[in-house]
Amino acid sequence: MIIDPSIFKSYDIRGIYKTQLDEEGIYRIVQAIYKVLSEKVGKEKFSVVLSRDMRISSPSLSEIAQKALLDCGIEVIDIGLASTPSFYFAVFKLGADGGIQISASHNPKEWNGLKMVANSPQGLIKIGKSTGMEDVKTISLGQTPPIKVTEGSITHVKDIVEKEVQNSIRIAGNPKIKKFKIVADAANSMGAVYLDELFKHIPGELIRMNFNLDGTFPSHQPDPLNFDTLVDLQKKVIDEKADIGFAPDGDGDRFFFIDENGEIVPPSIITSLVARELLKKNPGAMILFDIRYILNPIKIIEENGGKYDITKVGHAFITEKMHETGAIFAGESSSHFFYKEAGNGEAPIPVILTVLAVMTRENKKLSELTEELRRSYESGEFNFKVSNAKEILEQLKVKYSDGDVSEFDGVAVTYPDWRFSARTSNTEPLLRLNVESLQKDITQRRFNELKDYINILAK
C-alpha cells in the first residue's frame, strides 16, 4: 500500500500515481473519507456521488473507490466521466449526502487524486484543511482495519451534464445570445464535455481544439494558469477572426476567457462583470473574491451597491466562506467561479452565458467590456521556487511595514494607490507574488521592485 503523507493538501488530495498513491492506498483513503462524511451527515448509511476524469489511472482508481464505498454499505451514485463542476452539481441536485471525484485537476498526466464534499441544507461543504482533511489523513495513515459491512448499492446516472446546462441557463436568466464565433481549447480534458452539451442549447459557431478526451494530454498540459498553454488558442482566435476564446483546465473547474484580439482577460474583470449583472437583480447582495486581486472587484461592487468580503486563496476556503456569508457569487483570481444557486460550488457555464449575454445586449466586443470594467492594473502572478519562503515573508513585512499589513493569507500590504500579495502555494513548493495598482506604470515599477528584492533573499 502506498500513501505518501504529502498528498493531503489544503483542499484536495493529489499525488503521483503508483509513486505517492496506488489502488490499495485509494481504498484506505476512501474509507477514511466515509468515516469523516459519516460524522458530518450524522448517519452510517448514506449516499455518495462518485465520478472521475479522463486520466489513464482514473478508471482503475474509480473502481477501487467504488468497492471501498460499497464495503461501507454506501448507496453509490456513479455518474462516470464528469468535470468537477458537473460532479458538484450532481451532489447538490441529486440530494446526495456526499461525493468523491477522482481527479488531479490540471496536474501532469502522472498525477491523480480525490476531491470530496459533504452536502448540507446550505450547500456543499468541501473537505479541506479546516473541514476534515486532517482527519482523513490521520485515519488513512493509521492502523485501523478496513471496513467490511453489508454490501452497499450502486446506481448509474447518465444525464447529469444535460441537467447541469439547463440549470445554468436558468441561473443566467435564460439570456438572449447572438451567434458568436467561438474558439475553445479543451486540452483533451473534461471541459470538452460540458462545452459540447452547452452548444446544443445556445447559438454559436464553436471551433473545437483538442476536444478528444485523452489522459496523456498530447496537446499540452491542461493548465491555463500557465499562459504558455494558451498561445495556440490565442493565435487561433486571431486567425479565425473569432469573437472570443475559451480555455477550461483539466477537470473543467477553472475557465479562462480570451478576447477577440487574442488577449487574456483577467479573471478579476470577469468577476466584476458577473458581479455587476447579479447586483442588478439582487441589490445589496454579497460577493466574494480572493486576496490576490481586490481593487477591481471592490470598485465595481461598490459602484453597483453591493457588499463584498475577501477570502483566502483556495476553492474549499471560498465555498466555506460562502456558507458563512450567504454570498451569491464568488470569483477567484485563478478563474474559479462559484454560485450559491449551484450549491456554492464552481459553475463556469453560467459565467460563460453571462459574458455572451452582455456582449449581445450591449453589442460590444469583449475587449471593450474589459476596458469599460477596468479599475486597476495587475502584474499577473509570478512564482519563485524557494526553500526559505517563511523567511522571505517576514522580511517583506519589515520592508513594507509603513503600509497596511495583513497576514490573513500569506502577507498582503496595501498603500493608497497600490498593493501586493505574497503567499506560499497550497499545492506546490512555490512563493507566489501578485501586485496591483490604480495605474499601469506603478504596477510594473512595484512588481519589478518586489521581484528583485525577493530574488536577493531567495535560497
C-alpha positions as CSV (number, residue, x, y, z in Angstrom):
1,M,0.0,0.0,0.0
2,I,1.3,3.4,-1.0
3,I,0.2,6.6,0.7
4,D,2.6,9.5,0.8
5,P,1.6,11.9,3.7
6,S,2.4,14.9,1.5
7,I,-0.5,14.2,-0.9
8,F,-3.1,15.6,1.6
9,K,-3.3,19.2,0.5
10,S,-5.2,22.2,1.9
11,Y,-8.3,21.4,-0.2
12,D,-7.8,18.1,-2.0
13,I,-5.7,15.0,-2.3
14,R,-3.1,14.9,-5.1
15,G,-0.1,12.8,-5.9
16,I,1.8,10.8,-8.4
17,Y,0.1,7.6,-9.2
18,K,2.0,4.4,-8.1
19,T,4.7,6.6,-6.5
20,Q,2.7,8.5,-3.9
21,L,-0.6,6.7,-4.1
22,D,-2.0,3.4,-5.5
23,E,-5.1,1.4,-5.6
24,E,-4.7,0.0,-2.0
25,G,-3.9,3.5,-0.8
26,I,-7.0,4.9,-2.5
27,Y,-9.1,2.1,-0.9
28,R,-8.0,3.2,2.6
29,I,-8.4,6.9,1.8
30,V,-11.9,6.5,0.5
31,Q,-12.9,4.5,3.6
32,A,-11.3,7.3,5.7
33,I,-13.4,9.8,3.8
34,Y,-16.5,7.7,4.6
35,K,-15.8,8.0,8.3
36,V,-15.4,11.8,8.1
37,L,-18.6,12.1,5.9
38,S,-20.5,9.9,8.4
39,E,-19.7,12.3,11.2
40,K,-20.7,15.3,9.0
41,V,-24.0,13.9,7.8
42,G,-24.8,12.2,11.1
43,K,-25.5,8.7,9.9
44,E,-23.7,5.5,9.0
45,K,-25.6,4.6,5.8
46,F,-25.9,7.4,3.2
47,S,-25.5,8.3,-0.5
48,V,-22.3,9.3,-2.2
49,V,-21.8,10.6,-5.8
50,L,-18.8,9.1,-7.5
51,S,-17.2,10.4,-10.7
52,R,-13.8,10.5,-12.4
53,D,-11.8,12.5,-15.0
54,M,-10.2,11.2,-18.2
55,R,-6.7,10.3,-16.7
56,I,-5.3,6.9,-17.6
57,S,-5.3,5.8,-14.0
58,S,-8.8,7.1,-13.2
59,P,-10.9,4.1,-14.3
60,S,-8.8,1.8,-12.0
61,L,-8.9,4.2,-9.1
62,S,-12.6,4.8,-9.5
63,E,-13.3,1.1,-9.5
64,I,-11.4,0.7,-6.2
65,A,-13.1,3.7,-4.7
66,Q,-16.5,2.2,-5.6
67,K,-15.5,-1.1,-3.9
68,A,-14.4,0.8,-0.8
69,L,-17.7,2.6,-0.6
70,L,-19.8,-0.5,-1.2
71,D,-17.9,-2.3,1.5
72,C,-19.0,0.5,3.9
73,G,-22.7,-0.1,2.9
74,I,-22.9,3.1,0.9
75,E,-25.5,4.0,-1.7
76,V,-23.2,4.9,-4.6
77,I,-24.5,7.1,-7.4
78,D,-22.0,6.7,-10.2
79,I,-22.1,9.5,-12.8
80,G,-19.0,8.2,-14.7
81,L,-16.8,10.6,-16.6
82,A,-17.5,14.1,-15.4
83,S,-15.9,17.5,-14.9
84,T,-15.6,18.7,-11.3
85,P,-18.4,21.3,-11.8
86,S,-20.6,18.5,-13.1
87,F,-19.7,16.5,-10.1
88,Y,-20.5,19.3,-7.6
89,F,-23.8,19.9,-9.5
90,A,-24.7,16.2,-9.2
91,V,-24.1,16.1,-5.4
92,F,-26.2,19.2,-5.0
93,K,-29.0,18.5,-7.5
94,L,-29.4,14.8,-6.7
95,G,-29.5,15.5,-2.9
96,A,-26.7,13.0,-2.2
97,D,-25.1,13.2,1.3
98,G,-21.6,13.5,-0.2
99,G,-19.4,13.0,-3.1
100,I,-15.9,11.8,-4.3
101,Q,-14.3,12.9,-7.6
102,I,-11.2,11.0,-8.9
103,S,-9.1,13.8,-10.5
104,A,-5.8,15.6,-10.3
105,S,-7.2,18.8,-11.9
106,H,-4.6,20.5,-14.1
107,N,-1.6,18.5,-12.9
108,P,0.6,16.4,-15.4
109,K,-0.6,13.0,-16.6
110,E,1.3,11.0,-14.0
111,W,-0.8,12.5,-11.2
112,N,-4.2,11.6,-9.7
113,G,-6.1,12.3,-6.6
114,L,-9.5,13.0,-5.0
115,K,-11.8,15.9,-4.2
116,M,-14.6,15.3,-1.7
117,V,-17.6,17.1,-0.4
118,A,-20.4,16.7,2.1
119,N,-23.8,18.1,1.4
120,S,-25.9,20.3,3.7
121,P,-29.1,22.4,3.5
122,Q,-26.9,25.5,2.9
123,G,-24.9,23.9,0.1
124,L,-21.8,21.9,-0.4
125,I,-19.0,21.5,2.2
126,K,-15.7,20.8,0.6
127,I,-13.4,18.6,2.7
128,G,-10.3,20.7,3.1
129,K,-7.8,21.8,5.7
130,S,-10.3,23.3,8.1
131,T,-13.2,21.0,7.4
132,G,-11.9,17.4,7.9
133,M,-8.8,16.9,5.7
134,E,-6.6,16.3,8.8
135,D,-9.0,13.6,10.0
136,V,-8.9,11.9,6.5
137,K,-5.1,12.0,6.6
138,T,-4.9,10.6,10.2
139,I,-7.3,7.8,9.5
140,S,-5.8,6.9,6.2
141,L,-2.3,6.6,7.6
142,G,-3.5,4.8,10.8
143,Q,-3.7,1.1,11.6
144,T,-7.5,0.8,11.7
145,P,-8.6,-2.3,9.8
146,P,-10.7,-1.9,6.6
147,I,-14.5,-1.7,7.0
148,K,-16.5,-4.7,5.8
149,V,-20.2,-4.4,6.3
150,T,-23.4,-5.2,4.5
151,E,-22.9,-4.7,0.7
152,G,-24.0,-1.2,-0.4
153,S,-25.8,-0.4,-3.6
154,I,-25.0,1.3,-6.9
155,T,-27.0,3.3,-9.4
156,H,-25.7,4.9,-12.6
157,V,-26.9,8.3,-13.7
158,K,-26.1,9.4,-17.3
159,D,-27.8,12.8,-17.9
160,I,-26.1,15.0,-15.3
161,V,-24.3,17.3,-17.9
162,E,-27.6,18.0,-19.7
163,K,-29.3,18.9,-16.4
164,E,-26.3,21.0,-15.4
165,V,-26.5,23.0,-18.6
166,Q,-30.3,23.5,-18.2
167,N,-29.8,24.6,-14.6
168,S,-27.0,27.0,-15.7
169,I,-29.3,28.6,-18.4
170,R,-31.8,29.2,-15.6
171,I,-29.2,30.7,-13.3
172,A,-28.1,33.0,-16.0
173,G,-31.7,34.2,-16.6
174,N,-32.4,32.3,-19.9
175,P,-30.4,35.1,-21.7
176,K,-30.7,36.1,-25.3
177,I,-27.4,35.3,-27.1
178,K,-26.2,36.2,-30.6
179,K,-24.5,33.6,-32.8
180,F,-20.9,34.3,-32.0
181,K,-17.8,32.7,-33.5
182,I,-16.0,31.0,-30.5
183,V,-12.8,29.0,-30.3
184,A,-12.3,26.7,-27.4
185,D,-9.2,24.7,-26.4
186,A,-10.3,21.9,-24.1
187,A,-6.8,20.5,-23.7
188,N,-8.1,16.9,-24.2
189,S,-9.8,17.3,-20.8
190,M,-13.2,17.4,-19.1
191,G,-14.3,20.9,-20.2
192,A,-15.0,19.5,-23.6
193,V,-17.9,17.5,-22.3
194,Y,-19.9,20.5,-20.9
195,L,-19.0,22.8,-23.8
196,D,-20.3,20.2,-26.3
197,E,-23.5,20.0,-24.3
198,L,-23.9,23.8,-23.9
199,F,-23.7,24.4,-27.6
200,K,-26.6,22.1,-28.2
201,H,-28.7,24.6,-26.3
202,I,-27.3,28.0,-27.4
203,P,-26.5,29.5,-30.8
204,G,-22.9,30.0,-31.9
205,E,-20.1,28.6,-34.1
206,L,-17.9,26.6,-31.8
207,I,-14.4,25.9,-33.3
208,R,-13.1,23.0,-31.2
209,M,-9.4,22.5,-30.4
210,N,-8.2,19.3,-28.6
211,F,-11.7,18.1,-27.7
212,N,-11.0,14.4,-27.7
213,L,-10.6,13.1,-24.1
214,D,-7.0,11.9,-23.6
215,G,-5.4,11.5,-20.2
216,T,-1.9,11.6,-21.8
217,F,-2.5,15.3,-22.7
218,P,-1.0,15.1,-26.2
219,S,-1.6,18.8,-27.0
220,H,-0.4,20.4,-23.8
221,Q,-0.8,20.2,-20.0
222,P,-4.4,21.3,-19.2
223,D,-3.3,24.3,-17.1
224,P,-4.5,27.7,-18.4
225,L,-2.9,29.5,-15.5
226,N,0.3,28.7,-17.3
227,F,-0.1,31.2,-20.1
228,D,2.2,29.3,-22.4
229,T,-0.6,26.7,-22.8
230,L,-2.8,29.4,-24.2
231,V,-0.6,30.5,-27.1
232,D,-2.2,28.2,-29.7
233,L,-5.7,29.3,-28.7
234,Q,-4.8,33.0,-28.8
235,K,-3.4,32.6,-32.3
236,K,-6.5,30.6,-33.4
237,V,-8.8,33.3,-32.1
238,I,-7.0,35.9,-34.2
239,D,-6.6,33.6,-37.3
240,E,-10.3,32.7,-37.3
241,K,-11.4,36.3,-36.5
242,A,-13.4,34.9,-33.7
243,D,-15.3,36.9,-31.1
244,I,-14.0,35.1,-28.1
245,G,-11.9,32.1,-26.9
246,F,-12.5,29.6,-24.1
247,A,-9.9,27.7,-22.0
248,P,-11.0,25.3,-19.3
249,D,-8.5,23.4,-17.2
250,G,-8.1,19.7,-16.7
251,D,-11.1,19.0,-14.6
252,G,-13.1,21.9,-16.0
253,D,-13.5,24.0,-12.8
254,R,-11.2,26.8,-13.9
255,F,-12.2,28.8,-17.0
256,F,-10.2,31.5,-18.8
257,F,-11.5,33.9,-21.5
258,I,-9.6,35.3,-24.5
259,D,-10.8,38.4,-26.2
260,E,-11.1,38.9,-29.9
261,N,-7.6,40.4,-30.1
262,G,-6.1,37.2,-28.5
263,E,-5.6,38.9,-25.1
264,I,-6.2,37.0,-21.9
265,V,-9.0,38.7,-19.9
266,P,-8.1,39.0,-16.2
267,P,-10.3,36.8,-14.0
268,S,-11.0,39.8,-11.8
269,I,-12.6,41.5,-14.7
270,I,-14.9,38.5,-15.3
271,T,-15.7,38.5,-11.6
272,S,-16.5,42.2,-11.9
273,L,-18.7,41.7,-14.9
274,V,-20.7,38.9,-13.3
275,A,-21.0,40.8,-10.0
276,R,-22.4,43.8,-11.8
277,E,-25.0,41.7,-13.6
278,L,-26.1,39.8,-10.4
279,L,-26.3,43.0,-8.4
280,K,-28.8,44.4,-10.9
281,K,-31.2,41.5,-9.9
282,N,-30.0,41.2,-6.3
283,P,-29.5,44.7,-4.9
284,G,-27.2,44.8,-1.9
285,A,-26.1,41.2,-2.3
286,M,-22.7,39.8,-1.0
287,I,-20.0,39.0,-3.5
288,L,-16.7,37.3,-2.6
289,F,-13.2,37.4,-4.2
290,D,-9.8,36.2,-3.0
291,I,-7.0,38.3,-1.6
292,R,-4.7,38.3,-4.6
293,Y,-6.5,40.9,-6.6
294,I,-9.1,43.0,-4.9
295,L,-9.0,46.6,-6.3
296,N,-11.1,46.0,-9.4
297,P,-14.0,44.0,-7.9
298,I,-14.2,46.3,-4.8
299,K,-14.7,49.3,-7.1
300,I,-17.3,47.6,-9.3
301,I,-19.2,46.1,-6.4
302,E,-19.3,49.5,-4.6
303,E,-20.4,51.3,-7.7
304,N,-23.3,48.8,-8.0
305,G,-24.4,48.9,-4.4
306,G,-23.3,45.5,-3.4
307,K,-21.4,44.1,-0.3
308,Y,-18.2,42.2,-0.5
309,D,-15.8,40.1,1.6
310,I,-12.3,38.8,0.9
311,T,-11.3,35.2,1.1
312,K,-8.2,33.1,1.4
313,V,-6.9,31.5,-1.8
314,G,-8.4,28.1,-2.5
315,H,-11.7,26.7,-3.7
316,A,-12.5,24.9,-0.4
317,F,-11.9,28.1,1.6
318,I,-14.1,30.1,-0.8
319,T,-17.0,27.6,-0.6
320,E,-16.7,27.7,3.2
321,K,-16.8,31.5,3.2
322,M,-19.9,31.4,1.0
323,H,-21.6,29.3,3.7
324,E,-20.6,31.9,6.4
325,T,-21.6,35.0,4.5
326,G,-24.5,33.9,2.3
327,A,-22.7,35.3,-0.7
328,I,-24.5,34.7,-4.1
329,F,-21.3,34.6,-6.1
330,A,-17.5,34.4,-5.7
331,G,-14.7,34.8,-8.2
332,E,-11.1,33.6,-7.7
333,S,-8.0,35.1,-9.3
334,S,-7.2,31.7,-10.8
335,S,-10.6,31.7,-12.7
336,H,-12.7,29.5,-10.4
337,F,-16.2,31.0,-10.3
338,F,-18.8,29.9,-7.7
339,Y,-22.6,30.4,-7.5
340,K,-24.9,30.0,-4.5
341,E,-27.5,28.6,-6.8
342,A,-25.1,25.8,-7.8
343,G,-24.6,24.7,-4.2
344,N,-21.7,27.1,-3.6
345,G,-19.6,25.0,-6.0
346,E,-17.7,26.1,-9.1
347,A,-20.1,26.7,-12.1
348,P,-18.3,28.0,-15.2
349,I,-21.3,27.6,-17.5
350,P,-23.4,30.5,-16.0
351,V,-20.3,32.7,-16.3
352,I,-20.0,31.8,-20.0
353,L,-23.6,32.6,-20.6
354,T,-23.4,35.9,-18.7
355,V,-20.4,37.1,-20.7
356,L,-22.0,36.2,-24.0
357,A,-25.3,37.7,-22.9
358,V,-23.7,41.1,-22.0
359,M,-21.8,41.1,-25.3
360,T,-25.1,40.5,-27.0
361,R,-27.1,43.1,-25.1
362,E,-24.5,45.9,-25.3
363,N,-23.3,45.0,-28.8
364,K,-19.7,45.3,-27.5
365,K,-16.6,43.3,-28.1
366,L,-15.1,41.5,-25.1
367,S,-12.1,43.9,-25.2
368,E,-14.4,46.9,-25.0
369,L,-16.2,45.4,-22.0
370,T,-12.8,44.7,-20.3
371,E,-11.7,48.3,-20.6
372,E,-15.2,49.5,-19.5
373,L,-14.9,47.4,-16.3
374,R,-11.2,48.0,-15.7
375,R,-10.5,49.9,-12.5
376,S,-6.9,48.7,-11.7
377,Y,-3.9,47.1,-13.3
378,E,-2.5,43.7,-12.4
379,S,1.0,42.2,-12.7
380,G,-0.1,38.6,-13.2
381,E,1.1,36.0,-10.8
382,F,4.9,35.4,-10.6
383,N,6.2,32.2,-8.9
384,F,9.5,31.8,-7.1
385,K,10.9,28.4,-6.3
386,V,12.5,28.9,-2.9
387,S,13.3,26.9,0.2
388,N,13.0,29.9,2.6
389,A,9.5,31.2,1.9
390,K,8.7,31.9,5.5
391,E,11.8,34.0,6.0
392,I,11.0,36.0,2.9
393,L,7.5,36.7,4.1
394,E,8.9,38.0,7.4
395,Q,11.3,40.3,5.5
396,L,8.5,41.7,3.3
397,K,6.6,42.6,6.5
398,V,9.6,44.5,7.7
399,K,10.5,46.3,4.5
400,Y,6.9,47.3,3.8
401,S,5.8,48.0,7.4
402,D,4.7,51.5,6.5
403,G,1.7,50.1,4.6
404,D,-1.4,48.3,5.9
405,V,0.0,44.8,6.6
406,S,-2.3,41.8,6.6
407,E,-1.3,38.2,7.4
408,F,-4.8,36.8,6.6
409,D,-3.3,34.6,3.8
410,G,0.5,35.0,3.5
411,V,1.5,38.7,3.6
412,A,-0.5,41.4,1.8
413,V,0.4,45.1,2.1
414,T,-1.9,47.9,0.9
415,Y,-1.0,51.5,0.2
416,P,-3.3,54.2,-1.1
417,D,-2.6,53.6,-4.8
418,W,-1.1,50.1,-4.9
419,R,-0.8,46.8,-3.0
420,F,0.8,43.3,-3.2
421,S,0.1,39.8,-2.0
422,A,2.8,37.2,-1.4
423,R,1.9,33.8,-0.2
424,T,3.1,30.2,-0.4
425,S,1.2,27.8,-2.7
426,N,-1.3,25.4,-1.1
427,T,-0.4,22.7,-3.7
428,E,3.2,23.3,-4.9
429,P,6.6,24.4,-3.2
430,L,6.3,28.0,-4.5
431,L,6.2,31.5,-3.3
432,R,3.6,33.5,-5.3
433,L,3.6,37.2,-5.9
434,N,0.8,39.4,-7.2
435,V,0.9,43.2,-7.5
436,E,-1.9,45.6,-8.5
437,S,-2.4,49.4,-8.5
438,L,-4.6,52.1,-9.9
439,Q,-2.0,53.0,-12.6
440,K,-0.3,50.7,-15.0
441,D,3.2,52.2,-14.6
442,I,3.0,51.9,-10.8
443,T,2.1,48.2,-11.1
444,Q,5.1,47.5,-13.3
445,R,7.5,49.5,-11.2
446,R,6.5,48.0,-7.9
447,F,6.4,44.5,-9.4
448,N,10.0,44.9,-10.6
449,E,11.0,46.2,-7.2
450,L,9.5,43.3,-5.3
451,K,10.7,40.7,-7.7
452,D,14.3,42.0,-7.4
453,Y,14.1,42.1,-3.6
454,I,12.7,38.6,-3.3
455,N,15.4,37.3,-5.7
456,I,18.0,38.7,-3.4
457,L,16.5,36.9,-0.4
458,A,15.8,33.7,-2.2
459,K,17.6,30.5,-1.3
